[in-house]
């Protein structure tokens, strides 16, 4: 089974059907999941960083509040802290303030204009404080003069403690006039801030930093390798988002949050692979899941392909078993297709015609009805529904309006008027559909009736007379009309058509404009006992290539022999008359049977043998007639195409002119050109003219106006617009462009 090309195609098709949605689905899920998880990771880290900033802001706000309370505390006025008696009470009050904050290592007050500094440990001069906390005199002067809090960092290697790094936070002491008269100095160990970061960030990997408003490192926790953050320009980064940076060839992810209260910046940095570690794990899980789904889907694809292929294989084996087929080089479906096509070939051809040319298909459909190409009512009904024709009635008949030798080449355009007149005629109980009989200067009509048989016969006569009068009004003469018998089945319409043709054979016995009814021809019956109209039906059915009607009528004649009680000599004479009629008809059609065929027919031993030989002869004749019609149509196609290619430059070229040239109707020529070229008549002529103009523009030096007029255009300006719309440039630019 796996060697079958069709099975491989099924596998491939199912795999593509599975693979494309699979890839799209996995891509959407992957991108959405990764994007959501990445955003979640980023927001989580930024959220932690914002939490650190919030807690730090709260701690610093506590320090600002302490400074504000000190400013309004009557026990900590300059007078009270310098008073010999109240100074101890002021020192105790400072201890209390220090105890109110968990991050303060020491709290000191300095009042302007003095050389003393007061802390929770007592008072001392400025110099010991400078030495103890490694204060710089210039920095102290800046902090004292400032009206806003100032932060400074003392590097560890410069500190006297040798163990801790300090953060100094100076807050001015002001009253209502906003002029500071002192400064509260907070000494905070860096370790305290580091612990705050570590407690808030929890199990964060990477480095975290707190930078002052002047981008000095206030605190940091380095869980990975130390990074010199001073080399990074934070102003170029987007605050509140995760930024990607490159340091020493390594990719890092960095998030920055700035405090609106203090202006401090809070930064976390870690390697991108660590930052999105959860993302990497999720990607691995999703990849494994997709691989698993792919394997399951592939197995399911193979299973479904095998299950879908199995009925086809069974049908193929059944066809091979019951019918020998040449399946070499083709797959099973093609073999089945060829087998089914051989049964429904006509149906498929008509369906394709209907699909491509709906209007032309209606004419083809009606033509097939009168030719008897449909064997069942159901088949006709299916096409009837597809073409939206209301051909269902109680009774049917066919008419033929003969225009033979009544129209000259100049008047043949009137034929189109007649065809249009009877294309779709509808009254209360009658509907008629016209068919242009291109090979015999006639228009056929299929007529349906509503009601009983008597009503149908009455309506038929009224309709034929009315139609004859209308043609006279158009052309000025009454045509000969052949009328077939009435039947109650659509499949018998072609019988009525053959009968109408047979009735027209009597036109030389009647006056001009007569209506010839087939059933009235019975008065011309042989005295020997078989109806003359049967021979006429044989003649017309052979001419039309209708094998079924010809053979059916022949069978009817030979059946009448069995019921006839004439002498054998008389019956033999009748048989030779039948033979003469058949051979004369096929000879007139240009068909020449072999000498052996003639000998078998003339030397018949029995009626059954003669019946069989004539049966086969008419079958062969009808086949050749149909092939001749196909050849004629092919030749007509070539002739019309050659005519257009030769005369497309004529200014007065028209459908009517072509119709007169080929003795066809203008509507048929229009449909024929559309079918063969894919263009309408005007479009195809314009196409040929455009191509000729392009050719002359690039191969000759003739003026553009002369070229345009040579190909059949009189309005050069109008042609120039058409040329530009189609080609995209004017004829002059086209010549210049392609010549260069």
KASULDA-V60094 format. One record per backbone hydrogen bond with DSSP energy under -0.5 kcal/mol. CO is the residue of the C=O (numbers start at 0). NH is the residue of the N-H. E is the energy in kcal/mol with one decimal. If there is no record, write none. Layout:
# KASULDA-V60094
co/nh/e
CO/NH/E
CO/NH/E
This chain:
# KASULDA-V60094
co/nh/e
0/3/-1.6
3/7/-2.0
4/8/-2.4
5/9/-2.6
6/10/-2.6
7/11/-2.8
8/12/-3.1
9/13/-3.0
10/14/-2.5
11/15/-2.5
12/16/-2.7
13/17/-2.1
14/18/-3.7
15/19/-2.4
16/20/-0.7
17/21/-2.0
18/22/-3.1
19/23/-2.5
20/24/-3.2
21/25/-3.0
22/26/-2.6
23/27/-2.6
24/28/-3.0
25/29/-3.1
26/30/-3.1
27/31/-2.8
28/32/-3.1
29/33/-3.3
30/34/-2.6
31/35/-3.1
32/36/-3.2
33/37/-3.1
34/38/-2.6
35/39/-2.5
36/40/-3.0
37/41/-2.8
38/42/-3.0
39/43/-2.4
40/44/-2.4
41/45/-2.9
42/46/-2.7
43/47/-2.2
44/48/-2.4
45/49/-2.8
46/50/-2.0
47/51/-2.3
48/52/-2.4
49/53/-2.6
50/54/-2.8
51/55/-2.9
52/56/-2.7
53/57/-2.4
54/58/-2.3
55/59/-2.7
56/60/-2.7
57/61/-1.9
58/62/-1.6
59/63/-2.2
60/64/-2.6
61/65/-2.4
62/66/-2.3
63/67/-2.1
64/68/-2.7
65/69/-2.5
66/70/-1.9
67/71/-1.1
69/72/-1.1
71/73/-0.7
72/75/-1.9
73/76/-0.7
76/80/-2.5
77/81/-1.4
78/82/-1.2
82/86/-1.7
85/89/-2.0
86/90/-2.3
87/91/-2.1
88/92/-1.9
89/93/-1.8
90/94/-1.8
91/95/-1.8
92/96/-2.1
93/97/-2.4
94/98/-2.1
95/99/-1.0
96/99/-0.6
97/100/-1.3
105/186/-3.0
106/119/-1.0
107/184/-2.9
108/117/-2.8
109/182/-3.1
110/113/-1.3
114/125/-1.2
115/110/-0.5
116/123/-2.4
117/108/-3.2
118/121/-1.3
121/118/-2.6
123/116/-3.2
124/128/-0.9
125/129/-2.5
126/130/-2.3
127/131/-3.0
128/132/-2.6
129/133/-0.6
129/134/-1.5
135/139/-2.6
136/140/-2.5
137/141/-2.0
138/142/-2.2
139/143/-2.6
140/144/-2.1
141/145/-1.2
149/169/-3.1
151/167/-3.2
152/154/-0.6
153/165/-0.6
154/157/-1.0
154/158/-0.7
155/158/-1.0
164/189/-3.3
165/153/-2.3
165/167/-0.5
166/168/-0.5
166/187/-3.0
167/151/-2.6
167/169/-0.5
168/185/-2.7
169/149/-2.5
170/183/-3.4
171/173/-0.6
172/180/-2.3
172/181/-0.8
174/177/-1.7
177/179/-0.6
178/174/-0.6
180/111/-1.9
181/172/-3.0
182/109/-2.7
182/184/-0.6
183/170/-2.9
183/185/-0.5
184/107/-2.5
185/168/-2.5
185/187/-0.6
186/104/-3.2
186/105/-1.6
187/166/-3.5
188/191/-0.9
188/192/-1.1
189/193/-2.6
190/194/-2.6
191/195/-1.7
192/196/-2.2
193/197/-2.9
194/198/-2.9
195/199/-1.7
196/200/-3.2
197/201/-1.3
200/203/-0.7
205/222/-1.6
206/268/-3.1
207/220/-2.4
208/266/-2.8
209/217/-3.7
209/218/-1.5
210/264/-2.4
211/214/-2.2
215/211/-3.0
215/217/-0.7
218/209/-2.8
220/207/-2.3
220/222/-0.7
226/228/-1.3
227/230/-1.4
228/231/-1.6
230/232/-0.5
231/233/-1.0
232/235/-1.0
233/236/-1.4
236/238/-0.6
237/240/-1.1
240/242/-0.6
240/255/-0.8
242/253/-3.3
244/251/-2.9
246/249/-2.1
249/246/-2.6
250/271/-1.8
251/244/-2.4
252/269/-1.7
253/242/-3.8
254/267/-2.0
255/239/-3.3
256/265/-3.4
258/262/-1.3
263/258/-3.1
264/210/-3.3
264/266/-0.5
265/256/-2.3
266/208/-3.4
267/254/-2.1
268/206/-3.3
269/252/-3.0
270/273/-0.7
270/274/-2.9
271/275/-2.4
273/276/-1.5
275/279/-2.3
276/280/-2.2
277/281/-2.3
278/282/-2.6
279/283/-2.3
280/284/-2.2
281/285/-2.8
282/286/-2.8
283/287/-2.5
284/288/-2.3
285/289/-2.9
286/290/-2.7
287/291/-2.3
288/292/-2.6
289/293/-2.7
290/294/-2.4
291/295/-2.6
292/296/-3.2
293/297/-2.6
294/298/-2.2
295/299/-2.5
296/300/-2.7
297/301/-2.4
298/302/-2.1
299/303/-2.9
300/304/-2.7
301/305/-2.2
302/306/-2.4
303/307/-2.9
304/308/-2.2
305/309/-1.7
306/310/-0.7
307/311/-0.7
308/312/-2.7
309/313/-2.5
310/314/-2.7
311/315/-2.7
312/316/-2.7
313/317/-2.1
314/318/-2.3
315/319/-2.6
316/320/-1.9
317/321/-2.1
318/322/-2.2
324/326/-1.2
326/329/-1.4
330/334/-1.9
331/335/-2.6
332/336/-2.9
333/337/-2.6
334/338/-2.0
335/339/-2.7
336/340/-3.0
337/341/-1.8
338/342/-0.6
339/342/-1.0
339/343/-2.1
343/347/-2.4
344/348/-2.6
345/349/-2.5
346/350/-2.3
347/351/-2.5
348/352/-2.1
349/353/-2.7
350/354/-2.2
351/355/-2.2
352/356/-3.1
356/360/-2.7
357/361/-1.3
358/362/-1.3
359/363/-2.1
360/364/-2.9
361/365/-2.5
362/366/-2.5
363/367/-2.5
364/368/-1.7
365/369/-2.0
366/370/-1.6
367/371/-0.8
367/372/-2.7
368/371/-0.9
375/379/-1.3
376/380/-2.6
377/381/-2.2
378/382/-1.6
379/383/-2.5
380/384/-2.4
381/385/-1.8
382/386/-2.4
383/387/-0.5
383/388/-2.1
384/387/-0.6
388/390/-1.2
394/448/-2.8
395/486/-3.0
396/446/-2.8
397/483/-2.7
398/444/-2.6
399/401/-0.8
399/481/-2.4
400/442/-2.0
401/479/-0.7
402/405/-2.0
402/406/-0.7
407/411/-0.7
410/413/-2.2
411/414/-1.4
411/415/-0.5
412/415/-0.9
412/416/-0.9
413/417/-2.0
414/418/-2.7
415/419/-2.7
416/420/-2.0
417/421/-1.6
419/422/-0.8
421/433/-0.7
422/433/-0.7
424/431/-3.1
428/449/-1.7
429/426/-3.6
430/447/-2.6
431/424/-2.4
432/445/-2.3
434/436/-0.7
434/443/-2.7
435/437/-1.2
436/439/-1.1
436/441/-1.2
440/402/-2.7
441/436/-1.9
442/400/-3.2
443/434/-2.9
444/398/-2.3
444/446/-0.6
445/432/-2.2
446/396/-1.9
447/430/-1.6
448/393/-2.6
448/394/-1.5
451/455/-2.1
452/456/-2.5
453/457/-2.1
454/458/-2.9
455/459/-2.4
456/460/-1.7
457/461/-2.0
458/462/-2.7
459/463/-2.6
460/464/-2.1
461/465/-2.3
462/466/-2.7
463/467/-2.2
464/468/-2.0
465/469/-2.1
466/470/-2.2
467/471/-1.8
468/472/-1.8
469/473/-1.3
470/474/-3.2
470/475/-0.5
471/475/-2.3
479/401/-2.9
480/515/-3.1
481/399/-2.2
482/517/-2.6
486/395/-3.3
488/491/-1.2
489/492/-1.6
491/495/-1.7
492/496/-1.9
493/497/-2.4
494/498/-2.3
495/499/-2.0
496/500/-2.1
497/501/-2.5
498/502/-2.5
499/503/-1.6
500/504/-0.7
501/504/-0.9
502/505/-1.7
503/506/-1.9
505/508/-1.9
506/509/-1.1
510/513/-1.3
513/480/-2.0
513/515/-0.6
514/516/-0.7
515/482/-3.2
516/519/-1.2
517/520/-1.8
518/521/-0.8
519/522/-0.9
520/523/-2.1
522/524/-0.6
525/528/-1.0
529/525/-1.0
530/533/-0.9
530/534/-0.7
531/534/-0.6
531/535/-1.7
532/536/-2.4
533/537/-2.1
534/538/-2.4
535/539/-2.5
536/540/-2.6
537/541/-2.2
538/542/-2.1
539/543/-2.0
540/544/-0.6
540/545/-2.9
541/544/-0.9
544/546/-1.2
545/549/-2.0
546/550/-2.7
547/551/-2.2
548/552/-2.7
549/553/-2.3
550/554/-2.2
551/555/-1.8
552/556/-2.1
553/557/-2.3
554/558/-2.0
555/559/-1.6
556/560/-1.2
557/561/-1.2
558/562/-1.0
559/563/-0.7
560/563/-0.8
566/570/-2.5
567/571/-2.5
568/572/-1.9
569/573/-2.0
570/574/-2.4
571/575/-2.0
572/576/-1.6
573/577/-2.4
574/578/-2.8
575/579/-2.8
576/580/-2.3
577/581/-2.5
578/582/-2.8
579/583/-2.6
580/584/-2.0
581/585/-2.4
582/586/-2.1
583/587/-2.2
584/588/-1.3
585/590/-2.6
586/589/-1.8
590/592/-0.6
593/597/-1.7
594/598/-2.4
595/599/-2.2
596/600/-1.9
597/601/-3.1
598/602/-2.1
600/603/-1.1
605/609/-2.3
606/610/-3.1
607/611/-2.3
608/612/-2.6
609/613/-3.0
610/614/-2.1
611/615/-2.2
612/616/-2.4
613/617/-2.7
614/618/-1.8
615/619/-2.4
616/620/-2.5
617/621/-2.8
618/622/-1.9
619/623/-2.2
620/624/-2.3
621/625/-2.2
622/626/-2.1
623/627/-2.4
624/628/-2.1
625/629/-2.1
626/630/-2.4
627/631/-2.5
628/632/-2.5
629/633/-2.2
630/634/-2.5
631/635/-2.7
632/636/-2.3
633/637/-2.1
634/638/-2.8
635/639/-2.7
636/640/-2.2
637/641/-2.7
638/642/-2.4
639/643/-2.3
640/644/-2.5
641/645/-1.6
642/646/-2.6
643/647/-1.1
646/649/-1.9
649/652/-1.2
653/657/-1.8
654/658/-2.7
655/659/-2.3
656/660/-2.0
657/661/-2.1
658/662/-0.8
658/663/-2.4
664/668/-2.3
665/669/-2.5
666/670/-2.4
667/671/-3.0
668/672/-2.6
669/673/-2.0
670/674/-2.3
671/675/-2.3
672/676/-2.4
672/677/-0.5
672/678/-0.5
673/677/-1.6
679/683/-2.9
680/684/-2.4
681/685/-2.5
682/686/-2.3
683/687/-2.4
684/688/-2.5
685/689/-2.8
686/690/-2.3
687/691/-2.0
688/692/-2.4
689/693/-2.7
690/694/-2.2
691/695/-2.5
692/696/-2.6
693/697/-1.5
694/698/-1.3
695/699/-1.9
702/706/-2.1
703/707/-2.6
704/708/-2.2
705/709/-2.0
706/710/-1.4
707/712/-1.9
708/711/-1.2
713/715/-1.0
714/718/-2.0
715/719/-2.5
716/720/-1.8
717/721/-2.0
718/722/-3.0
719/723/-2.4
720/724/-2.4
721/725/-2.0
722/726/-3.1
722/727/-0.5
723/727/-1.9
729/733/-2.5
730/734/-2.5
731/735/-2.3
732/736/-3.0
733/737/-2.5
734/738/-2.0
735/739/-2.1
